[in-house]
Amino acid sequence: MVRVRGLHKKYGDFTAVDHIDLDVPRGEVFGVLGPNGAGKTTTLRMITGLIAPDRGDVVIDGHDLGREPVNARRVTGFIPDRPYVYDKLTTLEYLRFIGGLYKMKANHVADRIDELLTLFGLKEWADSLIESFSHGMKQRLVFCGALLPEPSVLVVDEPMVGLDPRGHRLIKSLFRELVADKKMSILLSTHTLEVAEEVCDRIVIINHGRIVARGSLGELRLESGQTDGNLEQVFLRITEESQAERDQAVAERFGHEPGERS
Ligand SMILES: Nc1ncnc2c1ncn2[C@@H]1O[C@H](COP(=O)(O)OP(=O)(O)OP(=O)(O)O)[C@@H](O)[C@H]1O
């Protein structure tokens, strides 16, 4: 499970993530939604330990990321928004390299690789150089690499980019299968709201680095007043309302600056 408390990150004077609290139990797909620049990637990268927060705590399966970074990362799989892979390796070399990093036993690595390449339709490219792969094939390979060590927490940033419709279907059903036996938690950020609607048990909506709504789709519908709406309608209503509240707060604050009063 994932427990996040008071996560905060500034870039210079700009606050990218502002006091985020999250709890993701095992067996749950948890969606992190928000407009461009809302702070989703920064939040997910802090949860995986790739960016250090200015303040706040992240605990992964009982391991505090600040105090036990290796133990916390050992159980975390990360699929970033762009597939960074070593182009000059073959599929097998790349996956064996990952197995080595996680100190997996060679026969277990071989079994897992076979299983994952079959699942992701890459078996016939096992000996091909990654540089010959399309964007979607690289994305499938990144999924294989992240799942190889059987993480208990999977953090996924924009998983659908580059995938064809068959890939979309595979990933959506895979997410539900991975959490079905309650051994894994998935934290997922996406702009593809149809995917979030289909796979997420609960959702937070972030805007300007802050959580502006959280709950199941049903709860978000109630909160937004869009009781029959789909997630897109609910998302647009909530983000528009939070933007209007923010604009009003800024106007009130700066509209009453001493120098501007008559
Ligand atoms: N390294 C950095 N230096 C300065 N500002 C940054 C840096 N990384 C992110 N930001 C800023 O922090 C804010 C949040 O960025 P982030 O990438 O987390 O947003 P996001 O919600 O993932 O957006 P998108 O949906 O467009 O991918 C943005 O305004 C971005 O410009």
The ligand as a Gaussian input file, in Angstrom:
#p B3LYP/6-31G(d) Opt

LIG

0 1
 N       12.146000      20.602000     -13.287000
 C       11.254000      21.578000     -13.238000
 N       11.624000      22.867000     -13.102000
 C       10.723000      23.872000     -13.026000
 N        9.392000      23.676000     -13.096000
 C        8.951000      22.411000     -13.236000
 C        9.849000      21.306000     -13.313000
 N        9.115000      20.167000     -13.450000
 C        7.828000      20.554000     -13.456000
 N        7.726000      21.887000     -13.331000
 C        6.490000      22.679000     -13.283000
 O        5.667000      22.126000     -12.260000
 C        4.298000      22.126000     -12.677000
 C        3.752000      20.717000     -12.554000
 O        4.376000      19.912000     -13.545000
 P        3.986000      18.383000     -13.728000
 O        4.860000      17.835000     -14.808000
 O        3.990000      17.718000     -12.419000
 O        2.477000      18.529000     -14.227000
 P        1.475000      17.435000     -14.815000
 O        0.224000      17.564000     -14.012000
 O        2.111000      16.109000     -14.865000
 O        1.226000      18.012000     -16.265000
 P        0.914000      17.303000     -17.686000
 O       -0.473000      16.782000     -17.580000
 O        1.004000      18.438000     -18.646000
 O        1.938000      16.240000     -17.911000
 C        4.267000      22.682000     -14.102000
 O        3.911000      24.054000     -14.035000
 C        5.692000      22.530000     -14.583000
 O        6.035000      23.570000     -15.490000

